[in-house]
Amino acid sequence: MSATGVAQEAPVSTLDPVVVQTPWSAGVVANNGIGIFATGAVRTSQSAAMANAFGWNILTGGVISTYGDNLMVDNASNVGALTSFPGGKQ
């Protein structure tokens, strides 16, 4: 189990996450402490976060925008609310 599966951060975090550039698409994060961690902006589609302690964790200044086609299942908890991506899929 790693600390964080996918992270997008604004300057500094107390965690030691894997930092990725957004958007994040067609990926799987499973069996982590945090599946998707955001203190910055993340856009996700066709992705899965499952069996994590937290499926997602959105802190102040963070946002996870979704196209609504992700699988978020069997996560123990979540922090914050996902945002529907304006404009939808094309």
Secondary structure, 3 states (H helix, E strand, C coil): CCCEEEEECCCCCCCCCCECCCCEECCEEECCCEEEEECCEEEEECCEEECCCEEEEECCCCEEEECCCCEEECCCEEECCCEECCCCCC
